[in-house]
Structure formats: C-alpha cells, structure tokens
Amino acid sequence: QVDLVESGGGAVQPGDSLTLSCAASARIFVIYNMAWYRQAPGKQRELVAAITPAGFTNLADSVKGRFTISTDNAKNTAFLQMNSLKPEDTAIYYCNARFNEYNYWGQGTQVTVSS
C-alpha cells in the first residue's frame, strides 16, 4: 500500500500561481507513472498532466503553456506548478500513481480561482 498526500491548494485570483505537491509514502516515482487529475463540480474527473519515470510528460490542451508537472525522486514528491490560473481551473486536484495493476490516489486538494 502506498499513501499519496496532496497539499498546496487554496483560493487565488485569476492570473495567480500555485504549486501543488504530492508526497508518497514510498520511493515509487522511479517505477510508477504519476499524474494529476482534477474534478470540477458536476463534471467528470479529467487528466491534467502526467509524467513517466523517464521524465516524459503529457499535458492536457487546456493547461499547456501554463502548468508543469515534475517529480523529485529524492523527496518522493511530485509537483504541479500552475501559472496564469483561470476560473475554469477551479476543481479538486488529485494525485495518481500507477504501475501495472497497482493504482493509488490521493485524497485531493481544492483549488479555487475567483476574483
């Protein structure tokens, strides 16, 4: 069992920046694919960004040029740097780690973008 704990969410204004963190209870980023998902009220959970153990990244079109995903293997932590935030980025953001049949989720952290 691997625990994932997100932090860094909050209420910000449009144009602001936030960095979300996902701390893992084990050294998994060298093996697991990591991803950030988000779910807005009344909408399905959607993939925001993903990173492989080799460092290849994939970003949703809606966040390209604004968000960056990264990992720090020494700290067992994944990050989502979010710049130029928009009201439509408002959602609960979830950290996900996946390897073969193993699939772990964090509890989520709320991001609210509003003027």
N, C-alpha and C positions, 0 to 999 in steps of 0.2 A: 504494500500500500504506500502510495506517495501522496503527501499533502501539498496542495498549492494554495498560497495565501496572497491575494491581491491587496494592493494599497495604492494610495496616491490620487484617488478620485476626489471630486469636490465640485463646488459650484463656481463657475467662472463666466466671464463675459465673452461675447464673440470677439475673435481675434487673439484671445489669450492662449497660453500654452499650459500643458500638463504632462507630467511623466508618470505613467502607471508602472508599478513593479509587481512581479510575481515571484515570490520566494518559494522554492521547492525544498522539501524535507530530505531530499537525497540528490546525489550527483547524477542527474538524468539528462542534462542538456547535451551531453556528448553522444547520446544514443537516441533520445526522443525528438520527434518533431514537435515544435512549440508553436502555439498560435494564440491570437487574441480574437475573441468573438464579441459581439455586442447584441443586445436585445432592447429595442425601444418598446414603449407601451403599445400593445395591440399589434406588434409586428413579430415576425419570426426571428430567431437568432440568426445572425449572419456573420460570415468570416470577415474580419477586418485585415489581419496581417498574419503571415506565417513565416517560420524560419526553420531550415533543416539543420542537423548537426554540422554540416559542412559550411553553413552560413549563407546558403541561398535563401533569398527572401521573395515573398509574394505579397502584394498589397491589393486590396480592393480598389477599383477605379475611383470610388468616391473619396478615397483618402490619399491617393498617390500625390506625391509632392508636398504633403502636409504631415504625414505620420511616418515614423521609422520604428522598425522592430529590431531588437538586438538581445543578445544574451551575454552574461558574464559567468563563464563556467566555474571560475574560482569561487564565486559567491553563490552559485546555484540560483541565480536570479535572471529573470527575463524582464525586458523593459518594452514599453510602448511610449515613444516620445510623440506627443501630439501638439502640433503647432497650428496656428490660424484656425482655431476651433470655431465651428459653426453651430447654430441651434440644432441643426439636424444630426449633429454628433451626440446629442443627448441620448443616453442609454445606460444600461448596466453592462459593464465590460467584464468579460470572463476570460480567464487564462485556461489554456488547454494543453495537455501533454499527451502525445500518442505514440505508441510503438507496438506494432503487431496488434495483439488482442488487448493490450493494455491502453486504457483511455481514462485520463484523470481530468477533473475540472476543479477550479477554484470556486469560492462562494460568490464572487462577483464584487465589483466596486462601482458605485454610482458616479456618473459624470453628467453634470447638468450645465448646459451652455445657454445663458439667457441674459438679456440686457435689462 
